[in-house]
Amino acid sequence: MLNYEVCWQAVESKDKSYNGKFFYGVVTTGVYCRPSCPSRLPLRKNVRFYLTPQEAEADGLRACMRCRPLAGADPTAQRMREMCRIIEQNAGERLSLAELAAKAGMSPFHFQRGFKAVVGVTPKQYMEAHRLGRLKSSLRQCKDVTEAVYDAGFESSSRVYERADTRLGMTPKQYREGGRGVIMTYATIATAFGPMMVAATDRGICSVQFADDEADLLKMLEKEYPQAELKRMVKPYHPDFSRWTSALREHLAGNQPHLSLPLDIRATAFQMRVWNYLQSIPYGEVQSYSEVASGIGQPTAARAVARACASNKLAVLIPCHRVIRGTGDLGGYKWGLARKRTIIDYERRHRETDPARTGAFTNAPGGPG
């Protein structure tokens, strides 16, 4: 039998001598940990104690990705974090998969698979996302687009324009000019969580936001895209736009837990990793900022994860509402904490018995103009 008071004292002091003697679970985050787990101390009322991992998993908890109670330190995760730094430091060079794998001391196949499992994207996607992050900064600082393209490490401007549809959300020139010339159509739909505005370009959905009335929603959209040409979508909606809003309605009603819609987003490499990871959190579950940081291979970046969540412009589609503090508190939510709590509770009630994990960003051509 466990002495819960002694267990709690060990958790409070993060006493490594108790590792393996018991495990503690946090019901608000759905994870179980070693007593010495470096995550933020949870509230006592949310903690349960177990003799074995099997008991914790029988209660529906999963192993913490930070302290990894089922194993020792994960050397593969550490190696992949080191490879991320190598990619960032050599963004101006052409690094093939074979070259990266050789630096990691692995075969290309195992390196590709291991990198994606830890980071959430392929080495090529990570490299391009990092370059595009540099490009965005360079576009604001360099005297012209061509200089910015080469400064960011791209071999030619044509390669950037090829990728603009799927990563930059607009051409480099449009981005440099604050979205000038980009046409966005929008509509407001009623939901159980209040009015929701959906905005899209011809490449996909670029904004999904909640507010208490339509006037506030439009102000938010104008603030996010001050140079874009905004047009209200008139009925009957464009077939693609109608399909996207119908899918969102079904999702918010609990009838379609998993969404895969074309997105027109702009993100730094770090934001993309965070947002990709958020889409992998199962419907109806939550994780802490620290867990997300560990999940993307940067366990000390919990605050940066919180900033990436705050930068999200796609409510529900990028489910930042599923991220809370390690203490069990809700943390922040740009569309209101009451709405965040309501959405979390609603998803939990409609959770499937064995929910599938959602996919990564989808960017499909063709849509409302």
LOVO-677338 format. One record per residue (C-alpha): chain; x, y, z. Coordinates in Angstrom, 1 decimal, padded with zeros to 4 digits. Layout:
N
marti A&X X&Y Y&Z Z
...
//
This chain:
369
marti A&X 000.0&Y 000.0&Z 000.0
marti A&X 001.2&Y 003.5&Z -000.8
marti A&X 001.4&Y 006.3&Z 001.8
marti A&X 000.0&Y 009.1&Z -000.2
marti A&X 001.4&Y 011.8&Z 002.1
marti A&X 004.9&Y 010.5&Z 001.6
marti A&X 004.3&Y 010.2&Z -002.1
marti A&X 003.2&Y 013.7&Z -002.4
marti A&X 006.2&Y 015.0&Z -000.4
marti A&X 008.4&Y 013.1&Z -002.9
marti A&X 006.6&Y 014.7&Z -005.8
marti A&X 006.9&Y 018.1&Z -004.2
marti A&X 010.7&Y 017.7&Z -003.7
marti A&X 011.1&Y 015.8&Z -007.1
marti A&X 013.0&Y 013.1&Z -005.1
marti A&X 014.8&Y 010.8&Z -007.5
marti A&X 015.2&Y 008.1&Z -004.9
marti A&X 011.5&Y 007.3&Z -005.3
marti A&X 011.7&Y 006.8&Z -009.0
marti A&X 010.4&Y 003.3&Z -009.8
marti A&X 008.8&Y 002.9&Z -006.3
marti A&X 005.6&Y 004.6&Z -007.4
marti A&X 004.1&Y 006.8&Z -010.2
marti A&X 001.8&Y 009.8&Z -010.1
marti A&X -000.9&Y 010.7&Z -012.5
marti A&X -002.4&Y 014.1&Z -013.3
marti A&X -006.0&Y 013.7&Z -014.2
marti A&X -006.3&Y 017.1&Z -015.8
marti A&X -003.5&Y 016.4&Z -018.3
marti A&X -004.1&Y 012.7&Z -018.6
marti A&X -000.5&Y 011.7&Z -018.1
marti A&X 001.5&Y 009.8&Z -015.4
marti A&X 005.1&Y 010.6&Z -014.4
marti A&X 008.1&Y 009.7&Z -012.3
marti A&X 008.3&Y 011.4&Z -008.8
marti A&X 011.2&Y 013.4&Z -010.1
marti A&X 009.5&Y 014.7&Z -013.3
marti A&X 010.8&Y 018.2&Z -014.0
marti A&X 007.3&Y 019.4&Z -015.2
marti A&X 005.6&Y 022.1&Z -013.2
marti A&X 004.1&Y 020.9&Z -009.9
marti A&X 000.4&Y 020.1&Z -010.4
marti A&X -002.4&Y 020.8&Z -007.9
marti A&X -002.6&Y 018.1&Z -005.2
marti A&X -006.3&Y 017.6&Z -005.8
marti A&X -005.6&Y 016.5&Z -009.4
marti A&X -002.9&Y 013.9&Z -008.5
marti A&X -003.4&Y 010.2&Z -008.2
marti A&X -000.7&Y 007.6&Z -007.1
marti A&X 000.1&Y 004.2&Z -008.6
marti A&X 002.4&Y 001.3&Z -007.8
marti A&X 002.9&Y 000.4&Z -011.5
marti A&X 002.5&Y 002.0&Z -014.9
marti A&X -000.1&Y -000.6&Z -015.7
marti A&X -002.3&Y 000.8&Z -012.9
marti A&X -002.0&Y 004.3&Z -014.3
marti A&X -002.8&Y 003.2&Z -017.8
marti A&X -005.8&Y 001.3&Z -016.6
marti A&X -007.1&Y 004.6&Z -015.3
marti A&X -006.8&Y 006.0&Z -018.9
marti A&X -003.5&Y 007.9&Z -018.4
marti A&X -000.5&Y 007.9&Z -020.8
marti A&X 003.2&Y 008.1&Z -020.1
marti A&X 004.7&Y 011.6&Z -019.8
marti A&X 006.8&Y 012.5&Z -022.8
marti A&X 009.1&Y 014.6&Z -020.6
marti A&X 010.2&Y 012.2&Z -017.8
marti A&X 009.4&Y 009.0&Z -019.8
marti A&X 008.4&Y 006.8&Z -016.9
marti A&X 008.6&Y 003.6&Z -019.0
marti A&X 012.3&Y 004.1&Z -020.0
marti A&X 015.4&Y 006.0&Z -019.5
marti A&X 016.5&Y 009.0&Z -021.5
marti A&X 015.6&Y 008.7&Z -025.2
marti A&X 018.9&Y 008.9&Z -027.2
marti A&X 017.0&Y 009.1&Z -030.5
marti A&X 015.1&Y 012.2&Z -029.4
marti A&X 018.3&Y 013.9&Z -028.2
marti A&X 020.0&Y 013.1&Z -031.5
marti A&X 017.1&Y 014.5&Z -033.5
marti A&X 017.2&Y 017.7&Z -031.5
marti A&X 020.9&Y 018.0&Z -032.4
marti A&X 020.1&Y 017.5&Z -036.1
marti A&X 017.5&Y 020.3&Z -035.9
marti A&X 020.3&Y 022.6&Z -034.7
marti A&X 022.6&Y 021.4&Z -037.5
marti A&X 019.8&Y 022.2&Z -040.1
marti A&X 019.3&Y 025.6&Z -038.7
marti A&X 023.0&Y 026.4&Z -038.7
marti A&X 023.4&Y 025.3&Z -042.3
marti A&X 020.2&Y 026.7&Z -043.7
marti A&X 022.1&Y 028.3&Z -046.6
marti A&X 023.5&Y 025.0&Z -047.8
marti A&X 022.0&Y 022.1&Z -049.8
marti A&X 021.8&Y 019.2&Z -047.3
marti A&X 020.5&Y 016.0&Z -048.8
marti A&X 018.8&Y 013.3&Z -046.7
marti A&X 021.8&Y 011.1&Z -047.1
marti A&X 024.2&Y 013.8&Z -045.8
marti A&X 022.0&Y 014.5&Z -042.8
marti A&X 021.6&Y 010.8&Z -042.1
marti A&X 025.4&Y 010.4&Z -042.2
marti A&X 025.8&Y 013.2&Z -039.7
marti A&X 023.3&Y 011.4&Z -037.4
marti A&X 025.1&Y 008.1&Z -037.9
marti A&X 022.0&Y 006.4&Z -039.3
marti A&X 020.7&Y 005.1&Z -042.5
marti A&X 018.5&Y 007.5&Z -044.6
marti A&X 015.4&Y 005.4&Z -044.0
marti A&X 015.8&Y 005.2&Z -040.2
marti A&X 016.8&Y 008.8&Z -039.9
marti A&X 013.8&Y 010.0&Z -041.9
marti A&X 011.4&Y 007.9&Z -039.8
marti A&X 013.1&Y 008.9&Z -036.5
marti A&X 013.2&Y 012.6&Z -037.3
marti A&X 009.5&Y 012.8&Z -038.2
marti A&X 008.6&Y 010.8&Z -035.1
marti A&X 010.4&Y 013.2&Z -032.8
marti A&X 010.0&Y 016.5&Z -034.6
marti A&X 006.6&Y 016.0&Z -036.4
marti A&X 007.8&Y 016.9&Z -039.9
marti A&X 010.3&Y 015.4&Z -042.3
marti A&X 013.9&Y 016.8&Z -042.5
marti A&X 013.1&Y 018.5&Z -045.8
marti A&X 009.9&Y 020.1&Z -044.4
marti A&X 011.8&Y 021.4&Z -041.4
marti A&X 014.6&Y 022.8&Z -043.5
marti A&X 012.2&Y 024.6&Z -045.8
marti A&X 010.1&Y 025.9&Z -042.9
marti A&X 013.3&Y 027.3&Z -041.3
marti A&X 014.3&Y 029.0&Z -044.5
marti A&X 010.9&Y 030.5&Z -045.0
marti A&X 011.1&Y 031.8&Z -041.4
marti A&X 014.3&Y 033.5&Z -042.3
marti A&X 012.8&Y 034.7&Z -045.6
marti A&X 010.0&Y 036.5&Z -043.8
marti A&X 012.5&Y 038.4&Z -041.7
marti A&X 014.7&Y 039.2&Z -044.7
marti A&X 011.7&Y 040.4&Z -046.7
marti A&X 011.3&Y 043.2&Z -044.1
marti A&X 014.9&Y 044.1&Z -044.0
marti A&X 016.5&Y 043.6&Z -047.4
marti A&X 016.3&Y 046.1&Z -050.2
marti A&X 014.4&Y 043.8&Z -052.6
marti A&X 012.8&Y 040.4&Z -052.9
marti A&X 015.8&Y 038.8&Z -054.7
marti A&X 018.3&Y 039.8&Z -052.0
marti A&X 015.9&Y 038.4&Z -049.4
marti A&X 015.5&Y 035.1&Z -051.2
marti A&X 019.2&Y 034.4&Z -051.4
marti A&X 019.8&Y 035.7&Z -047.9
marti A&X 017.4&Y 033.1&Z -046.6
marti A&X 019.3&Y 030.3&Z -048.3
marti A&X 017.1&Y 029.6&Z -051.3
marti A&X 018.9&Y 028.9&Z -054.6
marti A&X 016.5&Y 030.9&Z -056.8
marti A&X 013.3&Y 033.0&Z -056.5
marti A&X 011.4&Y 030.4&Z -058.6
marti A&X 011.8&Y 027.8&Z -055.9
marti A&X 010.3&Y 030.2&Z -053.3
marti A&X 007.3&Y 031.0&Z -055.6
marti A&X 006.8&Y 027.3&Z -056.0
marti A&X 006.4&Y 026.9&Z -052.3
marti A&X 004.5&Y 030.1&Z -051.6
marti A&X 001.1&Y 028.4&Z -052.0
marti A&X 001.8&Y 025.9&Z -049.4
marti A&X 003.9&Y 027.6&Z -046.7
marti A&X 004.0&Y 031.4&Z -047.1
marti A&X 000.3&Y 031.8&Z -047.8
marti A&X 001.0&Y 034.4&Z -050.5
marti A&X 003.9&Y 035.4&Z -052.8
marti A&X 007.0&Y 037.0&Z -051.3
marti A&X 006.1&Y 040.3&Z -052.9
marti A&X 002.6&Y 040.3&Z -051.4
marti A&X 004.0&Y 039.3&Z -048.0
marti A&X 006.5&Y 042.2&Z -048.2
marti A&X 003.7&Y 044.6&Z -048.9
marti A&X 001.6&Y 043.4&Z -046.0
marti A&X -000.8&Y 041.2&Z -048.0
marti A&X -001.6&Y 043.9&Z -050.6
marti A&X -003.5&Y 042.4&Z -053.5
marti A&X -004.7&Y 039.3&Z -051.6
marti A&X -008.4&Y 038.7&Z -051.8
marti A&X -010.1&Y 037.1&Z -048.7
marti A&X -013.7&Y 036.1&Z -048.5
marti A&X -015.4&Y 035.7&Z -045.2
marti A&X -018.7&Y 034.6&Z -043.6
marti A&X -020.0&Y 034.5&Z -040.0
marti A&X -021.7&Y 031.3&Z -038.8
marti A&X -023.6&Y 030.6&Z -035.6
marti A&X -022.1&Y 028.0&Z -033.3
marti A&X -022.8&Y 026.6&Z -029.8
marti A&X -019.7&Y 028.6&Z -028.7
marti A&X -020.8&Y 031.9&Z -030.2
marti A&X -020.4&Y 033.6&Z -033.6
marti A&X -017.5&Y 032.3&Z -035.6
marti A&X -016.0&Y 034.0&Z -038.6
marti A&X -014.3&Y 031.9&Z -041.3
marti A&X -012.1&Y 033.6&Z -043.9
marti A&X -010.4&Y 032.1&Z -046.9
marti A&X -008.2&Y 032.8&Z -049.9
marti A&X -008.2&Y 030.9&Z -053.1
marti A&X -005.7&Y 028.5&Z -051.5
marti A&X -007.6&Y 027.6&Z -048.3
marti A&X -008.8&Y 028.8&Z -044.9
marti A&X -006.7&Y 031.6&Z -043.4
marti A&X -008.7&Y 032.6&Z -040.4
marti A&X -011.2&Y 031.0&Z -038.0
marti A&X -012.1&Y 033.2&Z -035.0
marti A&X -014.7&Y 033.5&Z -032.2
marti A&X -016.2&Y 036.7&Z -030.7
marti A&X -019.4&Y 037.8&Z -029.2
marti A&X -020.7&Y 039.7&Z -032.2
marti A&X -020.0&Y 040.0&Z -035.9
marti A&X -018.6&Y 043.6&Z -035.7
marti A&X -015.9&Y 042.4&Z -033.3
marti A&X -015.0&Y 039.5&Z -035.7
marti A&X -014.6&Y 041.8&Z -038.6
marti A&X -012.3&Y 044.1&Z -036.6
marti A&X -010.2&Y 041.1&Z -035.7
marti A&X -009.9&Y 040.1&Z -039.3
marti A&X -009.0&Y 043.6&Z -040.5
marti A&X -006.3&Y 043.8&Z -037.8
marti A&X -004.8&Y 040.5&Z -038.8
marti A&X -004.7&Y 041.4&Z -042.5
marti A&X -004.8&Y 045.2&Z -042.8
marti A&X -003.7&Y 045.3&Z -046.5
marti A&X -005.8&Y 042.5&Z -047.8
marti A&X -009.0&Y 043.0&Z -049.8
marti A&X -011.8&Y 041.6&Z -047.7
marti A&X -015.1&Y 040.5&Z -049.3
marti A&X -018.2&Y 039.1&Z -047.6
marti A&X -019.1&Y 035.7&Z -049.0
marti A&X -022.6&Y 036.0&Z -050.4
marti A&X -025.1&Y 033.1&Z -050.6
marti A&X -025.1&Y 030.6&Z -052.2
marti A&X -021.5&Y 030.1&Z -051.0
marti A&X -018.8&Y 028.9&Z -053.3
marti A&X -019.0&Y 025.0&Z -053.2
marti A&X -015.5&Y 024.7&Z -051.5
marti A&X -016.4&Y 027.4&Z -048.9
marti A&X -019.7&Y 025.7&Z -048.3
marti A&X -018.0&Y 022.4&Z -047.8
marti A&X -015.5&Y 023.8&Z -045.4
marti A&X -018.0&Y 025.6&Z -043.2
marti A&X -020.3&Y 022.6&Z -043.2
marti A&X -017.3&Y 020.5&Z -041.9
marti A&X -016.6&Y 023.0&Z -039.2
marti A&X -020.2&Y 023.0&Z -038.1
marti A&X -020.2&Y 019.2&Z -037.9
marti A&X -017.0&Y 019.3&Z -036.0
marti A&X -018.3&Y 021.8&Z -033.4
marti A&X -021.5&Y 019.7&Z -033.1
marti A&X -019.4&Y 016.7&Z -032.1
marti A&X -020.3&Y 014.7&Z -035.3
marti A&X -016.9&Y 015.0&Z -037.1
marti A&X -014.1&Y 014.9&Z -034.6
marti A&X -011.3&Y 014.8&Z -037.2
marti A&X -010.9&Y 017.7&Z -039.7
marti A&X -008.6&Y 017.8&Z -042.7
marti A&X -009.2&Y 021.1&Z -044.6
marti A&X -007.0&Y 023.1&Z -046.9
marti A&X -005.2&Y 025.9&Z -044.9
marti A&X -003.6&Y 029.0&Z -046.1
marti A&X -001.3&Y 029.9&Z -043.2
marti A&X 002.0&Y 031.7&Z -042.6
marti A&X 004.2&Y 030.3&Z -039.9
marti A&X 007.7&Y 030.3&Z -038.6
marti A&X 009.5&Y 026.9&Z -038.5
marti A&X 008.8&Y 026.7&Z -034.7
marti A&X 005.2&Y 027.7&Z -035.1
marti A&X 004.7&Y 025.1&Z -037.7
marti A&X 006.2&Y 022.4&Z -035.5
marti A&X 003.9&Y 023.4&Z -032.6
marti A&X 000.8&Y 023.7&Z -034.7
marti A&X 001.5&Y 020.4&Z -036.4
marti A&X 001.8&Y 018.8&Z -033.0
marti A&X -001.4&Y 020.4&Z -031.7
marti A&X -003.3&Y 018.7&Z -034.6
marti A&X -002.0&Y 015.3&Z -033.3
marti A&X -003.5&Y 015.7&Z -029.8
marti A&X -006.6&Y 013.4&Z -029.8
marti A&X -010.0&Y 014.9&Z -029.8
marti A&X -011.3&Y 015.3&Z -026.3
marti A&X -007.8&Y 015.2&Z -024.7
marti A&X -005.5&Y 017.9&Z -023.3
marti A&X -001.8&Y 018.3&Z -022.8
marti A&X 000.3&Y 020.8&Z -020.9
marti A&X 002.6&Y 023.4&Z -022.5
marti A&X 005.6&Y 021.4&Z -021.2
marti A&X 004.3&Y 018.2&Z -022.8
marti A&X 003.9&Y 019.9&Z -026.1
marti A&X 007.4&Y 021.3&Z -025.8
marti A&X 008.8&Y 017.8&Z -025.1
marti A&X 006.7&Y 016.4&Z -027.9
marti A&X 008.4&Y 018.7&Z -030.5
marti A&X 011.8&Y 017.9&Z -029.1
marti A&X 012.4&Y 021.2&Z -027.2
marti A&X 011.5&Y 020.4&Z -023.5
marti A&X 012.6&Y 023.8&Z -022.2
marti A&X 010.5&Y 025.8&Z -024.7
marti A&X 007.2&Y 025.7&Z -022.8
marti A&X 006.9&Y 029.5&Z -022.9
marti A&X 007.6&Y 029.6&Z -026.6
marti A&X 004.9&Y 027.0&Z -027.1
marti A&X 002.5&Y 029.2&Z -025.3
marti A&X 003.4&Y 032.1&Z -027.6
marti A&X 002.9&Y 029.9&Z -030.6
marti A&X -000.6&Y 029.0&Z -029.3
marti A&X -001.3&Y 032.7&Z -028.8
marti A&X -000.3&Y 033.4&Z -032.4
marti A&X -002.8&Y 030.9&Z -033.8
marti A&X -005.4&Y 032.4&Z -036.1
marti A&X -007.3&Y 029.2&Z -036.8
marti A&X -009.4&Y 028.3&Z -033.8
marti A&X -010.5&Y 024.6&Z -033.7
marti A&X -008.6&Y 023.8&Z -036.9
marti A&X -005.3&Y 024.2&Z -035.0
marti A&X -006.7&Y 023.1&Z -031.6
marti A&X -004.7&Y 025.3&Z -029.2
marti A&X -007.6&Y 024.9&Z -026.8
marti A&X -006.3&Y 021.4&Z -026.0
marti A&X -003.2&Y 022.9&Z -024.3
marti A&X -003.4&Y 023.8&Z -020.6
marti A&X -000.9&Y 024.5&Z -017.8
marti A&X 000.8&Y 021.6&Z -016.0
marti A&X -001.1&Y 022.6&Z -012.8
marti A&X -004.4&Y 021.9&Z -014.5
marti A&X -005.3&Y 025.6&Z -014.9
marti A&X -006.5&Y 026.5&Z -018.4
marti A&X -003.8&Y 029.0&Z -019.2
marti A&X -004.5&Y 031.5&Z -021.9
marti A&X -006.9&Y 031.5&Z -024.9
marti A&X -007.3&Y 034.5&Z -027.2
marti A&X -011.0&Y 033.8&Z -027.7
marti A&X -011.8&Y 033.7&Z -024.0
marti A&X -011.1&Y 031.2&Z -021.1
marti A&X -014.8&Y 030.5&Z -020.6
marti A&X -015.1&Y 029.4&Z -024.3
marti A&X -011.9&Y 027.3&Z -023.9
marti A&X -013.4&Y 025.4&Z -021.0
marti A&X -016.7&Y 024.9&Z -022.8
marti A&X -015.0&Y 023.5&Z -025.9
marti A&X -012.8&Y 021.2&Z -023.9
marti A&X -015.8&Y 019.9&Z -021.9
marti A&X -017.9&Y 019.5&Z -025.0
marti A&X -015.2&Y 017.5&Z -026.8
marti A&X -014.7&Y 015.2&Z -023.8
marti A&X -018.4&Y 014.4&Z -023.8
marti A&X -018.3&Y 013.6&Z -027.5
marti A&X -015.0&Y 011.8&Z -027.5
marti A&X -014.9&Y 008.5&Z -029.4
marti A&X -014.0&Y 005.3&Z -027.7
marti A&X -010.7&Y 005.1&Z -029.6
marti A&X -010.2&Y 008.5&Z -031.4
marti A&X -007.9&Y 008.6&Z -034.3
marti A&X -005.1&Y 011.1&Z -034.4
marti A&X -005.6&Y 014.0&Z -036.8
marti A&X -003.2&Y 014.7&Z -039.7
marti A&X -000.7&Y 017.4&Z -040.4
marti A&X -001.5&Y 020.6&Z -042.3
marti A&X -003.3&Y 020.0&Z -045.6
marti A&X -002.8&Y 022.6&Z -048.3
marti A&X -004.9&Y 021.9&Z -051.4
marti A&X -005.3&Y 024.2&Z -054.4
marti A&X -008.6&Y 025.5&Z -055.6
marti A&X -011.1&Y 027.4&Z -053.5
marti A&X -013.2&Y 030.5&Z -053.3
marti A&X -011.7&Y 033.6&Z -054.9
//
